[in-house]
Amino acid sequence: MANQRQKTRLRRKMRIRKKVTGTAERPRLTIFRSNKHIYAQVIDDASASSLAAASCLKVAGDDLDKTGKAKSVGAAIASACLDKGIKQVVFDRNGYAYHGRVSALAAAAREAGLEF
């Protein structure tokens, strides 16, 4: 059974997901944040398919801190989207607070040319 912090995040996640959906024209950029790593994925909810993905396991080096890894993942997901012709996305913070690594990833994706 999940602890109270996880239950609270899942409740926030469900509130967000009621309002945020991805389409083919504007897919959903969702993130997952663990204690050590951060993952980003661009999803078309209409066809239930993942269009692009990036994680700090493949993108960032071990010499970066967690915020630096999040910035590199944000830049990588933006370049993967732009290569596939995706310019606009809907940001899904997945129940996490919009600060720290989450905001660093979003800022790096915006700087790399992704619009949301």
Sequence and secondary structure as in RCSB ss.txt:
>XXXX:A:sequence
MANQRQKTRLRRKMRIRKKVTGTAERPRLTIFRSNKHIYAQVIDDASASSLAAASCLKVAGDDLDKTGKAKSVGA
AIASACLDKGIKQVVFDRNGYAYHGRVSALAAAAREAGLEF
>XXXX:A:secstr
   HHHHHHHHHHHHHHHH    SSS EEEEEE SS EEEEEEETTTTEEEEEEETTTSS TTS HHHHHHHHHH
HHHHHHHHTT  B EEE TT  SSTHHHHHHHHHHHTT B 
